[in-house]
Amino acid sequence: MEEAARAGRTLLGKRLLVTGGSRGIGRGIVLAAARAGADVVTCYRTPGEAVASLEQELARTPGKHQVVRADAADPAEVNRLVAECEASLDGLDAVVNNAGSFLPRPYAELEPEEWDATLRGNLTAAHLVTRRTLPLLGAGSSIVNIGSTVAFLGMAGGVHYTAVKSALVGMTRSLARELGPQGIRVNTVSPGRIATEALDEQPAEAAERERRMFSSFTALGRLGTVDDIARTVLFLVSDHAAYITGQNIHVDGCV
Ligand SMILES: NC(=O)c1ccc[n+]([C@@H]2O[C@H](COP(=O)([O-])OP(=O)(O)OC[C@H]3O[C@@H](n4cnc5c(N)ncnc54)[C@H](OP(=O)(O)O)[C@@H]3O)[C@@H](O)[C@H]2O)c1
């Protein structure tokens, strides 16, 4: 009976920090990891219904889980977030740098503040969290950075975003070399267009148009789901991926 209950709990005993877990891909990773048996800490910036429902779902899921209000791009808040991980989990086995944001803007109209915000929110945040969590990570642990397939394709209106997501790939590769001797693995997961709540919240016609257009770009003829990304992240942080480091995995249905 106990064996059956454990079936599928591939992350039993693992301790994860996932940034940006209240919505979208991060939320999918948090819930999938908790259901796979991990203890999970996550963070967000904006309180609301999404945070409350995540806390409720995690309360129903076995394990020690915590949802912390902390901006991953703010050094003082990252210190507080990681201190919470130390206090509640006494270390970490995996860090998933998922928090990120993007506002499309034609390059000719891109203001310095928008460039800085994109850099801070998508790259500096990953650096701050990784640097601060390093003392909590030991041999066998791993880091996953969430990039984006568009960093490899290019995107009109996304020069700032694709520049920083490309930088994440370089950061991953160098960190893999630097941390490999300590037994710490580092990988990037680059999603294609993923159907999240943000898409559902658009006016129905616009959402349908976007769904059709992005689906047509893929070999599989559909958008990705948060579970497509979560399953890949769970594999990468699991012991099944013990010899995989420094890699970028496209989860994009082949665009
Ligand atoms: N969705 C896609 O199609 C897609 C495709 C390729 C790559 N990605 C990447 O996947 C990641 C997640 O994207 P998503 O579409 O799921 O985004 P989303 O729906 O906007 O959700 C982002 C989550 O991260 C939180 N967050 C954002 N910035 C944060 C910060 N500085 N500190 C703490 N929490 C923060 C948000 O909450 P608050 O706003 O309350 O902080 C929210 O919970 C991003 O790195 C994105 O670039 C997404």
The ligand as an SDF file (V2000), in Angstrom:
LIG
                    3D

 48 52  0  0  0  0  0  0  0  0999 V2000
    4.5930   31.5950  -21.2120 N   0  0  0  0  0  0  0  0  0  0  0  0
    5.3820   31.3960  -22.2590 C   0  0  0  0  0  0  0  0  0  0  0  0
    4.9170   31.1800  -23.3950 O   0  0  0  0  0  0  0  0  0  0  0  0
    6.8950   31.4150  -22.0910 C   0  0  0  0  0  0  0  0  0  0  0  0
    7.6760   31.0640  -23.2040 C   0  0  0  0  0  0  0  0  0  0  0  0
    9.0570   31.0460  -23.0570 C   0  0  0  0  0  0  0  0  0  0  0  0
    9.6310   31.3550  -21.8430 C   0  0  0  0  0  0  0  0  0  0  0  0
    8.8560   31.7030  -20.7940 N   0  0  0  0  0  0  0  0  0  0  0  0
    9.5330   31.9960  -19.5240 C   0  0  0  0  0  0  0  0  0  0  0  0
    8.9680   31.2140  -18.5050 O   0  0  0  0  0  0  0  0  0  0  0  0
    8.9990   31.9150  -17.2550 C   0  0  0  0  0  0  0  0  0  0  0  0
    7.5880   31.9980  -16.6900 C   0  0  0  0  0  0  0  0  0  0  0  0
    6.7700   32.6430  -17.6450 O   0  0  0  0  0  0  0  0  0  0  0  0
    5.1770   32.6770  -17.4970 P   0  0  0  0  0  0  0  0  0  0  0  0
    4.6340   32.8990  -18.8580 O   0  0  0  0  0  0  0  0  0  0  0  0
    4.7100   31.5360  -16.6900 O   0  0  0  0  0  0  0  0  0  0  0  0
    5.0020   34.0440  -16.6980 O   0  0  0  0  0  0  0  0  0  0  0  0
    3.7460   34.5930  -15.8770 P   0  0  0  0  0  0  0  0  0  0  0  0
    2.5030   33.8710  -16.2320 O   0  0  0  0  0  0  0  0  0  0  0  0
    3.8050   36.0710  -16.0320 O   0  0  0  0  0  0  0  0  0  0  0  0
    4.1130   34.2180  -14.3720 O   0  0  0  0  0  0  0  0  0  0  0  0
    5.2980   34.7040  -13.8270 C   0  0  0  0  0  0  0  0  0  0  0  0
    5.3490   34.3190  -12.3650 C   0  0  0  0  0  0  0  0  0  0  0  0
    6.5760   34.8100  -11.8160 O   0  0  0  0  0  0  0  0  0  0  0  0
    6.3090   35.7910  -10.8050 C   0  0  0  0  0  0  0  0  0  0  0  0
    7.3710   36.7770  -10.9150 N   0  0  0  0  0  0  0  0  0  0  0  0
    7.7150   37.5130  -12.0030 C   0  0  0  0  0  0  0  0  0  0  0  0
    8.7800   38.2810  -11.7150 N   0  0  0  0  0  0  0  0  0  0  0  0
    9.1110   38.0320  -10.4190 C   0  0  0  0  0  0  0  0  0  0  0  0
   10.1180   38.5140   -9.5460 C   0  0  0  0  0  0  0  0  0  0  0  0
   11.0000   39.4460   -9.9360 N   0  0  0  0  0  0  0  0  0  0  0  0
   10.1920   38.0270   -8.2930 N   0  0  0  0  0  0  0  0  0  0  0  0
    9.2890   37.0890   -7.8710 C   0  0  0  0  0  0  0  0  0  0  0  0
    8.3100   36.5940   -8.6470 N   0  0  0  0  0  0  0  0  0  0  0  0
    8.2270   37.0610   -9.9130 C   0  0  0  0  0  0  0  0  0  0  0  0
    4.8940   36.2810  -11.1260 C   0  0  0  0  0  0  0  0  0  0  0  0
    4.2380   36.7910   -9.9960 O   0  0  0  0  0  0  0  0  0  0  0  0
    4.2710   38.3760   -9.6690 P   0  0  0  0  0  0  0  0  0  0  0  0
    4.0650   39.0880  -10.9760 O   0  0  0  0  0  0  0  0  0  0  0  0
    3.2130   38.5760   -8.6430 O   0  0  0  0  0  0  0  0  0  0  0  0
    5.6180   38.6040   -9.1200 O   0  0  0  0  0  0  0  0  0  0  0  0
    4.2400   34.9590  -11.5570 C   0  0  0  0  0  0  0  0  0  0  0  0
    3.9650   34.1420  -10.4580 O   0  0  0  0  0  0  0  0  0  0  0  0
    9.6290   33.2700  -17.5580 C   0  0  0  0  0  0  0  0  0  0  0  0
   11.0040   33.2180  -17.2810 O   0  0  0  0  0  0  0  0  0  0  0  0
    9.3820   33.4360  -19.0510 C   0  0  0  0  0  0  0  0  0  0  0  0
   10.3250   34.2920  -19.6420 O   0  0  0  0  0  0  0  0  0  0  0  0
    7.4980   31.7460  -20.8820 C   0  0  0  0  0  0  0  0  0  0  0  0
  1  2  1  0
  2  3  2  0
  2  4  1  0
  4  5  1  0
  4 48  2  0
  5  6  2  0
  6  7  1  0
  7  8  2  0
  8  9  1  0
  8 48  1  0
  9 10  1  0
  9 46  1  0
 10 11  1  0
 11 12  1  0
 11 44  1  0
 12 13  1  0
 13 14  1  0
 14 15  2  0
 14 16  1  0
 14 17  1  0
 17 18  1  0
 18 19  2  0
 18 20  1  0
 18 21  1  0
 21 22  1  0
 22 23  1  0
 23 24  1  0
 23 42  1  0
 24 25  1  0
 25 26  1  0
 25 36  1  0
 26 27  1  0
 26 35  1  0
 27 28  2  0
 28 29  1  0
 29 30  1  0
 29 35  2  0
 30 31  1  0
 30 32  2  0
 32 33  1  0
 33 34  2  0
 34 35  1  0
 36 37  1  0
 36 42  1  0
 37 38  1  0
 38 39  2  0
 38 40  1  0
 38 41  1  0
 42 43  1  0
 44 45  1  0
 44 46  1  0
 46 47  1  0
M  CHG  2   8   1  16  -1
M  END
$$$$
